[in-house]
């Protein structure tokens, strides 16, 4: 599949893409693991296309993958080591890191230091970091941001199967006759998987979506169950007992392959009748019956679950409730019949394989004495971690308590993404020694670092990743390493060498690390573990360079054998915990999640003008009844408060929300907004088994916020964030758009206007002011502010940033003559706006999504906007506009 690449050019950099030649690599974003053909077209320029031969995506890409080429520039990059605010040599920076970690360990013991790593790392990076911490420092205090998204799935798999194995592949979607999505807005978060689901539905499969919100995914479902948050165990236990009464439980499979605790049926049966489950889940009994009947009648069922299941205080129990149903009905290890955890990050699975979680050792081993001895022997290490280390929330709590005295953060931004992020920031600020390896110079986390180390980014890294269905693919370099940036594995091994372990970390290239990882996967086999990479360790550098995607593990459990001492799976007797009623001071339930076109904390996607236009600002979505009670206005501002903190959001009134529940996105940071900092809000409470935080159901309150004025600033280049109540950064071609609102004097905005010739207009009666700044006749900034008047569309003014000469109507905010307003962007892949779609429907008589796609291209790439187009068609053009 993949042609060999030239040999590696040097010890720290991978082989590079010759200009004009397509290189097969893997997307930087979610766990779907899409293959990409990337063609370098110039200095830091690349054309991106889907790889038609990659099994994960078959040539399709979502909007984020499609626009990866907009995010490979060097804007905001960290390009040299920094000690404090001063540039330093690599030798000085690495010597300091090694010395401070050595001194801290000598004085306070190995458990006084910690690594916090990321699913953005490649498997080879992960392997070296885990080896250093667990096998040479001798502590298991290495955890990953994957703890926040899928560790409950890991714990559930281990409890049921004896090992963290995803017993499904994307091929199962093609064979399924019923697909159940639980806690997953797949159309937005995993668009390419969703397109495969839609293809299955077009071939006759049915789709059920279980989600408190009526998402875009739910809109195209045959059935949507908007269950009460946290009632998943009741739902699945009810389904399990319905199947038992309907005679669908596979008694022969249970007898041959599954251990069933004596009290299992009694414990899970309490409150499992249809009416009790409907009451607990707050859904109509008729809808619940329909789901139960569909499931019972359809042996070829795939149940896919994601953050909505995992990010809960009973996340592991919710996972096991799903697994119980599949095990009890024998719907596992067969085509089109499987439970399927879909991960959030590109290499969350690779991190699980090498032991990147604090709760595992390496190669799917736990901390049993025999495993510890085997791994220590393989590594020839002076020590080995004795027990699991601190999981993410506990790690930062201990950082705040002063027990962790040196922390190394790699490729992640916990000051934004962790729950109770205010306490995390305080802990980082108080830690005696913080190291951050990152591609970005300034993040909310790196401002607390004593040492910042410039890491390689996507397009510069070389290694492997594992996707949600266990397919291992290569990520390949397209560009030379910029400035003094280095791969993460190189940075870690250089610190290890300076700490005295040079021989054990004498790697010159990723292929050497890969081979060692593969050898460990098959070392001292215990006859149980399924994870193994036989044959890979014998492959040379050229084979590694040419590696085509492959899936490990075949079809897990097809033979009915499980990686447990007796070879049997286990049903877990999980029971529904009481769902707490609303609190007097915190009457709402806060849910958090992703937007379609953004990724994590936007350090990459935030650079793309096309990706910025779908959701330009962080919105709090509120049901109309709650909005009316709290005096909230659609498009106004509101403050969301929890016992942990507060943040400001733009209001969107939405009937997709259940009454009493609100939803906010996770992406905005101090760098990109004055509000929308969602990590400040959730409780630092975790699932007791997995340690995964419960992001989906925090007690909250909301209140309207009045503004004196509103406006926007468009500026060439990056510019500074205006200091006012509301300022949200939006990437645009050639510059930045800041959406603004304030309750003070708008004159403070003058401080961020660049120098140049100014033309102004003001209307005191409306509190309106408009300023344009020109340099050599070109527009470099436009500031529009009003207290009572209207603001023009931003699109034409944004185009003026790139014009050779500013138009004479610049202060009017529109071109001379009739302006065309395309409206909010619906299709980010092809930059198609709402009003363009509405006009085409009316003018051309377009009657369905396919017709809109044929006319405008919208919905024909990743397809994640297809539900929105369908909604426009169903609502009618006038209402949609």
Secondary structure, 3 states (H helix, E strand, C coil): CCCCCCCCCCCCCCCCCCCCCEEEEECCCCCCCCEEEEEEEECCEEEEEECCCCCCCCCCCCHHHHCHHHHCCCCCECCCCEECCEECCHHHHHHHHHHHHHHHHHHHCHHHEEEEECCCCCHHHHHHHHHHHHHHHCCCCEEEHHHHCCHHHHHHHHHHHCCCCCCCCCHHHHHCCEEEEECCCHHHHCHHHHHHHHHHHHCCCEEEEECCCCCHHHHCCCEEECCCCCCHHHHHHHHHHHHHHCCCCCHHHHHHHEECCCCHHHHHHCCCCHHHHHHHHCCCHHHHHHHHHHHHCCCCEEEEECHHHHCCCCHHHHHHHHHHHHHHCCCCCECCEEEEECCCCCCHHHHHHHCCCCCCCCCCCCCCHHHHHHHHHHHCCCCCCCCCCCCHHHHHHHHHHCCCCEEEEECCCHHHHCCCHHHHHHHHHHCCEEEEEECECCCCCHHHCCEEEEECCCCCCCEEEECCCCEEEEECCCCCCCCCCECHHHHHHHHHHHHHHCHHHCCCCHHHHHHHHHHHHCCCCCCCCCCCCCCHHHCCHHHHHCCCCEECCCCCCCCCCCCCCCCCEECCCCCCCCCCCCCCCCCEEEEEECCCCCCCCCCCHHHCHHHHCCCCCCEEEECHHHHHHHCCCCCCEEEEECCCCEEEEEEEECCCCCCCEEEEECCCCCCCECCCCHHHCCCCCECCCCCCECCCCEEEEEEEECCCEEEEEEEECCCCCCCCCEEEEEEECCEEEEEEEECCCHHHHHHHCCCCEEEEEEECCCCEEEEEEEECCEEEEEEEEECCCCCCCCHHHHHHCCCCCCCCCHHHCCCCCCCCCCCCEEECCCCEEHHHHHHHHHHHCCCCHHHHHHHHCCCCCCCCCHHHHHHHHHHCHHHHC
